[in-house]
């Protein structure tokens, strides 16, 4: 059972998300809130696996809430949810410890897949968000060109991450199991000394790994 804590100020959208998640086997919304005013205490009290968090909320917004959580909890997975894929918020969220960044218009089945990916250690992003990340780092000067001892298969997986593929899409593209994808990505993160998809993509660009 993947336990979700939801932060969304729009009551209709909040209720819709709650019904979607609770109506799916293997998922449960522990609680839903309209802002992050009490986010630290709430995360501690409910101990969710994944926090699904809107960015633009009254009171303490999602970016502020993300930073508050990360000061006290580095383990919980946090997915940012937003209407706009703007550079400023994408960069700020990834820099502050978000595990993924997805658009509200994401199809329900895809949203559930993203939550599952995050809970399993992935870093899901909507394709347009991944494109924003590529643009953000495209002008960063290249660092010392190292290959970090990545195998050809790991380089292939990293290339697909850069292209915005989800774990499921990588598995289908490479004809391997999702657990194998997770194993490859874990090794890639270890070799690159990064903790998120955003960091891995950035390092891939800076070092011309793909």
C-alpha positions in Angstrom: 0.0 0.0 0.0 1.4 3.4 -1.1 0.4 6.0 1.5 -0.1 9.5 0.1 -0.4 12.9 1.8 -2.0 15.5 -0.5 -1.6 19.2 -0.6 -3.9 21.1 -3.0 -5.9 24.3 -2.4 -8.6 23.7 -5.1 -11.3 21.7 -3.4 -12.7 20.1 -6.5 -9.3 19.0 -7.7 -8.3 17.9 -4.2 -11.4 15.8 -4.0 -10.9 14.3 -7.5 -7.4 13.3 -6.7 -8.4 11.8 -3.4 -11.1 9.7 -5.1 -8.7 8.6 -7.9 -6.0 7.5 -5.5 -8.3 5.9 -2.9 -10.2 4.2 -5.7 -7.1 2.4 -7.0 -5.8 -0.8 -5.4 -2.5 -0.4 -3.6 -3.0 3.4 -3.0 -4.4 5.3 0.0 -4.7 9.1 0.7 -4.0 9.4 4.4 -5.1 13.1 4.5 -5.5 16.1 2.3 -4.8 19.8 3.1 -5.4 23.1 1.4 -1.9 24.5 2.2 1.3 23.7 3.9 0.9 25.7 7.1 1.3 22.6 9.3 3.3 20.5 6.9 6.1 19.5 9.2 3.8 18.2 11.9 1.5 16.6 9.4 4.2 14.6 7.7 5.6 13.5 11.0 2.1 12.4 12.2 1.0 10.6 9.1 4.3 9.1 7.9 3.4 9.0 4.2 5.4 7.3 1.5 4.7 10.0 -1.0 3.7 13.7 -0.6 1.8 15.0 -3.6 2.1 18.8 -3.4 0.6 21.6 -5.4 3.0 24.6 -5.8 0.6 27.5 -5.9 -1.4 27.6 -2.7 -2.4 30.4 -0.3 -0.5 30.6 3.0 2.5 28.4 3.0 2.9 27.4 -0.7 4.3 24.1 -2.1 7.9 25.3 -2.6 8.0 26.6 1.0 6.4 23.4 2.2 9.0 21.3 0.3 11.9 23.2 2.0 10.3 22.9 5.4 9.9 19.1 5.0 13.4 18.7 3.8 14.8 20.4 6.9 13.3 17.6 9.0 12.8 14.7 6.7 15.1 13.6 3.8 13.4 10.2 3.3 9.8 10.9 2.3 9.2 11.2 -1.5 7.8 14.5 -2.6 6.2 15.0 -6.0 5.4 18.6 -7.0 2.2 19.2 -8.9 1.6 22.3 -11.0 -0.3 23.8 -13.9 2.8 25.5 -15.4 6.2 24.0 -16.4 8.1 27.3 -15.8 11.9 27.3 -15.5 12.0 29.1 -12.2 9.7 26.7 -10.2 11.2 23.6 -11.8 14.8 24.6 -10.9 13.8 25.8 -7.4 11.8 22.6 -6.7 14.6 20.2 -7.9 17.3 22.2 -6.1 15.2 22.0 -2.9 14.9 18.3 -2.9 11.8 17.4 -4.9 11.7 13.8 -6.2 9.6 14.6 -9.2 7.8 17.4 -11.0 4.5 16.7 -12.9 1.7 18.7 -14.5 -1.8 18.7 -13.3 -3.1 17.8 -16.7 -1.3 14.5 -16.5 -3.6 11.6 -17.3 -4.9 9.7 -14.2 -3.2 6.4 -15.0 0.0 8.2 -15.7 -0.2 10.1 -12.4 -0.6 6.9 -10.5 2.4 5.5 -12.3 4.4 8.6 -11.3 3.5 8.2 -7.7 4.5 4.5 -7.8 7.8 5.4 -9.5 8.6 8.0 -6.8 7.8 5.6 -4.0 10.1 3.0 -5.6 13.0 5.5 -5.7 12.5 7.0 -9.2 12.3 10.7 -10.2 9.3 11.0 -12.4 8.8 14.1 -14.6 6.3 15.0 -17.2 8.0 15.1 -20.6 7.7 18.9 -21.0 9.3 19.3 -17.5 12.2 17.0 -18.6 12.6 19.3 -21.7 12.7 22.3 -19.4 15.5 20.6 -17.3 17.5 20.0 -20.5 17.1 23.7 -21.5 18.1 24.9 -18.0 21.4 23.0 -18.2 22.2 23.3 -21.9 24.3 26.4 -21.4 26.2 25.2 -18.4 29.9 25.0 -19.4 31.2 21.4 -19.7 33.2 20.2 -16.8 36.0 17.7 -17.0 34.9 15.0 -19.4 34.6 11.8 -17.3 32.7 8.7 -18.1 32.3 7.7 -14.4 32.8 4.1 -15.5 29.2 3.8 -16.8 28.5 0.6 -18.8 27.0 0.9 -22.2 23.7 -0.3 -20.9 23.8 2.3 -18.1 24.6 5.0 -20.6 21.6 3.9 -22.6 19.4 4.1 -19.6 20.8 7.6 -18.8 20.1 8.7 -22.3 16.5 7.6 -22.0 16.2 9.5 -18.7 17.5 12.6 -20.4 14.9 12.0 -23.1 12.2 12.1 -20.3 11.3 8.4 -20.3 9.6 6.9 -17.3 10.7 3.7 -15.7 8.0 1.8 -17.6 8.9 3.4 -20.9 12.6 2.5 -20.4 11.7 -1.1 -19.6 9.6 -1.3 -22.8 12.3 0.4 -24.9 15.1 -1.9 -23.7 12.9 -5.1 -23.3 13.9 -5.4 -19.6 11.9 -5.6 -16.3 11.1 -2.5 -14.4 13.0 -3.9 -11.4 16.1 -4.1 -13.7 15.6 -0.5 -14.7 15.5 0.5 -11.1 18.7 -1.5 -10.5 20.5 0.3 -13.4 19.3 3.7 -12.2 20.4 3.1 -8.7 23.9 2.2 -10.0 23.9 5.3 -12.2 23.1 7.5 -9.3 25.8 5.9 -7.2 28.5 6.3 -10.0 27.5 9.9 -10.7 27.2 10.6 -7.0 23.7 12.1 -7.4 20.3 11.6 -5.7 17.7 12.6 -8.3 16.9 12.5 -11.9 17.4 16.3 -12.3 20.9 16.0 -10.9 21.7 13.0 -13.1 20.4 14.8 -16.2 22.4 17.9 -15.3 25.6 15.9 -14.8 25.0 14.0 -18.1 25.0 17.4 -19.9 27.9 19.0 -18.1 30.1 16.0 -18.7 28.8 15.1 -22.1 28.0 11.6 -21.0 25.2 11.0 -23.6 
